[in-house]
Each structure stands twice: as C-alpha cells, then as structure tokens.
Amino acid sequence: MTSTDPTALPDPWQSLHQLLAAMDAEIEQVYVERGIKGVRPRFAYPLIRLAHTGPLTIRELAESLNRSHSAISQTIAAMRKEDLVTSEPGPDARTRRINLTERGRSLVPFLEAEWRATHATVAELDGEIPYAMTAVVEEVRRALEHRSMRERILHHLTEPPH
C-alpha cells in the first residue's frame, strides 16, 4: 500500500461516465413516456439487428455489432428477462440461437425511429459544440493507434517496491 490513496483524486473518467449515463437515462425516459417498460437503450442495437438478420448465435450477434461476447451475452440475458428475445439450441450443443419474441419484434419500428432520432441528435450536438464529440472520439482513437493506452500506462507506471 502506498502512502496516499490515488482514488481520493478526481476520476478523469467520471464526467464521461456520468454524461453517457445521463444520455442513456434520457433515451430510456423516451421509452417510458411511450409506455415501453423494461427496455434499455443498449437493447436497441441487438434488437434491430436481429429483426434484420433473423436468429443469430451470441457470437454472431456480437461480431455483427462489434461488441464483446461477454457484453452481448449479458445484454441477451437482460433482454430475455424482459421477454424481448428467446434462445433455442444452435447448430451444435455449445451454441444458442437468439431470436426476437413477438414483444421484441413489435418494438423494432419504434426503436429504429429512436435510433435515427438519436443519431440526428448527436449530429445536432456536434454542430453546437466547439469540438464535435464524434471528431474527438476519432482523434483519441487515432492517437491510441499511434501509441496504445497500454504503452502510455506503462510509460507512467512506477512499480511499488517489493
């Protein structure tokens, strides 16, 4: 243990996490105002994709959305609890195919409209602020391609004495 608690300093990620959580909460509020309960904004992407592709395994769905298997597996479990998807045996004993329920399918037209409205909102925000969020994210991605987060952390890392 070191002499000072590094978590006592302000967390540089906190404002970003809070902003994303607040934006998600407002999207979810749009759902609630429309009488759609139990649906989280993170469900929209996989629900829309499944509506367009038909049943997929979790791995196929994760790859098609460029998300981790673990994240999609957790999302699918939460969506199953809300009667949005079902899972049935896949092509082999280890896989399950994920399919929309009637409830899930019935929500897709609204979710597609919300998806488009959210993208229009992000474009609107990008036009209102001095540094467009999408441009900043792309610039951070490029900087990390030049020198990875890992390399940067290792440069600053001072190992504690044994």
C-alpha positions as CSV (number, residue, x, y, z in Angstrom):
1,M,0.0,0.0,0.0
2,T,1.2,3.5,-0.8
3,S,1.1,6.5,1.5
4,T,-1.7,8.3,-0.4
5,D,-4.9,6.9,-1.7
6,P,-4.9,7.6,-5.5
7,T,-8.7,7.2,-5.6
8,A,-9.0,10.3,-3.5
9,L,-8.1,12.3,-6.6
10,P,-10.8,13.3,-9.1
11,D,-11.5,10.5,-11.5
12,P,-10.8,11.7,-15.1
13,W,-13.4,9.3,-16.4
14,Q,-16.2,10.3,-14.1
15,S,-17.6,13.1,-16.2
16,L,-17.6,11.0,-19.3
17,H,-19.3,8.1,-17.5
18,Q,-21.9,10.5,-16.0
19,L,-22.6,12.1,-19.3
20,L,-23.2,8.7,-21.0
21,A,-25.3,7.5,-18.2
22,A,-27.4,10.7,-18.2
23,M,-27.9,10.5,-22.0
24,D,-28.9,6.8,-21.7
25,A,-31.4,7.7,-18.9
26,E,-33.0,10.3,-21.2
27,I,-33.3,7.8,-24.0
28,E,-34.9,5.4,-21.6
29,Q,-37.2,8.1,-20.5
30,V,-38.4,8.4,-24.1
31,Y,-39.2,4.7,-24.0
32,V,-41.1,5.0,-20.7
33,E,-43.1,8.0,-22.0
34,R,-44.2,5.8,-24.9
35,G,-45.3,3.1,-22.5
36,I,-42.3,0.9,-23.2
37,K,-41.2,-0.6,-19.9
38,G,-38.1,-2.7,-19.2
39,V,-36.2,-1.7,-22.3
40,R,-32.8,-0.2,-22.0
41,P,-31.1,1.8,-24.7
42,R,-28.4,-0.8,-25.0
43,F,-31.1,-3.3,-26.2
44,A,-31.9,-1.3,-29.4
45,Y,-28.8,-2.3,-31.4
46,P,-29.2,-6.0,-31.0
47,L,-33.0,-6.0,-31.3
48,I,-32.8,-4.0,-34.6
49,R,-30.0,-6.2,-35.9
50,L,-31.9,-9.4,-35.1
51,A,-35.0,-8.0,-36.8
52,H,-33.0,-7.6,-40.0
53,T,-30.9,-10.8,-39.9
54,G,-33.1,-13.3,-38.2
55,P,-31.8,-15.6,-35.4
56,L,-28.1,-15.4,-34.6
57,T,-25.8,-17.1,-32.1
58,I,-24.5,-14.8,-29.4
59,R,-21.1,-14.9,-31.1
60,E,-22.5,-14.0,-34.5
61,L,-24.5,-11.2,-32.9
62,A,-21.5,-9.9,-31.0
63,E,-19.4,-9.9,-34.2
64,S,-22.0,-8.2,-36.2
65,L,-22.3,-5.4,-33.6
66,N,-18.6,-5.2,-33.0
67,R,-19.2,-5.9,-29.3
68,S,-17.6,-8.4,-26.9
69,H,-19.2,-11.8,-26.5
70,S,-19.5,-11.2,-22.7
71,A,-21.3,-7.8,-23.2
72,I,-23.8,-9.3,-25.7
73,S,-24.3,-12.4,-23.5
74,Q,-25.2,-10.1,-20.5
75,T,-27.4,-8.0,-22.7
76,I,-29.2,-11.0,-24.1
77,A,-29.8,-12.3,-20.6
78,A,-31.4,-9.0,-19.6
79,M,-33.5,-8.9,-22.8
80,R,-34.7,-12.5,-22.1
81,K,-36.0,-11.4,-18.7
82,E,-38.0,-8.6,-20.4
83,D,-39.5,-11.1,-22.9
84,L,-37.7,-9.5,-25.9
85,V,-35.8,-12.5,-27.1
86,T,-35.7,-16.3,-26.8
87,S,-32.8,-18.6,-27.2
88,E,-33.0,-22.1,-28.7
89,P,-30.4,-24.7,-29.4
90,G,-28.0,-23.7,-32.1
91,P,-26.1,-25.7,-34.7
92,D,-24.1,-27.6,-32.1
93,A,-24.6,-28.3,-28.4
94,R,-22.5,-25.4,-27.2
95,T,-24.4,-22.6,-29.0
96,R,-27.8,-21.0,-28.7
97,R,-29.6,-19.1,-31.4
98,I,-31.2,-15.8,-30.3
99,N,-34.5,-14.8,-31.8
100,L,-37.0,-12.0,-31.2
101,T,-40.2,-12.6,-29.3
102,E,-43.4,-11.0,-30.5
103,R,-42.9,-8.3,-28.0
104,G,-39.3,-7.7,-29.2
105,R,-40.4,-7.7,-32.9
106,S,-43.3,-5.2,-32.1
107,L,-40.8,-2.7,-30.6
108,V,-38.4,-2.7,-33.6
109,P,-40.2,0.0,-35.7
110,F,-40.1,2.4,-32.7
111,L,-36.5,1.5,-31.8
112,E,-35.5,2.1,-35.4
113,A,-37.1,5.6,-35.3
114,E,-35.5,6.3,-32.0
115,W,-32.1,5.2,-33.4
116,R,-32.4,7.6,-36.3
117,A,-33.6,10.4,-34.0
118,T,-30.7,9.7,-31.6
119,H,-28.2,9.9,-34.5
120,A,-29.7,13.1,-35.7
121,T,-29.4,14.5,-32.1
122,V,-25.7,13.6,-31.9
123,A,-25.2,15.3,-35.3
124,E,-27.0,18.4,-33.9
125,L,-24.9,18.4,-30.7
126,D,-21.7,18.0,-32.9
127,G,-22.8,21.2,-34.6
128,E,-23.4,23.1,-31.4
129,I,-20.1,22.5,-29.6
130,P,-16.6,23.7,-30.4
131,Y,-15.2,20.2,-30.7
132,A,-17.6,17.6,-32.2
133,M,-17.9,14.5,-29.9
134,T,-17.6,12.2,-32.9
135,A,-14.4,14.0,-34.1
136,V,-12.9,13.9,-30.6
137,V,-13.6,10.2,-30.3
138,E,-11.9,9.6,-33.7
139,E,-8.9,11.8,-32.8
140,V,-8.5,9.8,-29.5
141,R,-8.8,6.5,-31.5
142,R,-6.1,7.7,-33.9
143,A,-3.8,8.8,-31.1
144,L,-4.2,5.4,-29.4
145,E,-3.3,3.7,-32.7
146,H,-0.1,5.7,-32.8
147,R,0.7,4.9,-29.1
148,S,-1.6,2.5,-27.3
149,M,-3.3,3.0,-24.0
150,R,-1.2,0.1,-22.6
151,E,2.1,1.8,-23.8
152,R,1.0,5.1,-22.3
153,I,0.2,3.5,-19.0
154,L,3.4,1.6,-18.9
155,H,5.3,4.8,-19.6
156,H,3.7,6.4,-16.5
157,L,3.7,3.3,-14.3
158,T,6.0,3.3,-11.3
159,E,6.1,-0.2,-9.8
160,P,5.9,-0.2,-6.0
161,P,8.9,-1.6,-4.2
162,H,8.7,-5.2,-3.2
